[in-house]
Amino acid sequence: MMFRRKKIIYSILIFTILFSPLSLANEYAAKDPVYHVVLVWLKKYRDNNRIGKIIEESKVLEKIPGVLSVNPGKVHRSSRVIVDDTFDVGIIIKFATAEDLKNYLIHPIHVKLVNDVIKPLANKVLVYDIVVKDN
């Protein structure tokens, strides 16, 4: 009887440990802003015309519902070893929620920018999505 009780308690404890972080992550992501950070390496390294084109063209993303802000810019050169300044241009897009990001990814304006501007100019694209907990 005692063994069975311990087994049940351990099962509940293990279940709680394993699945609590998932529910916390979902709650965390659902209510907090998401920053979509896009880094672009150009096919033609350090081409200011192409950098300018991506910066200007990316401003159209502000028209997509759920986008709070779009901040494109070129890389800041650094002599610090820890800094990766090998990319050419970056775009930071802020969303109110993860759901807004999800809808943005399939929005025709985003798809058109990716297919008509980014892909033809980019050698590599790296994306980071960051949930920022509001205080």
Secondary structure, 3 states (H helix, E strand, C coil): CHHHHHHHHHHHHHHHHHHHHHHHHHHHHHHCCEEEEEEEEECCCCCHHHHHHHHHHHHHHHHCCCEEEEEEEECCCCCCCCCCCCCCEEEEEEECCHHHHHHHHCCHHHHHHHHHHHHHHEEEEEEEEEECCCC
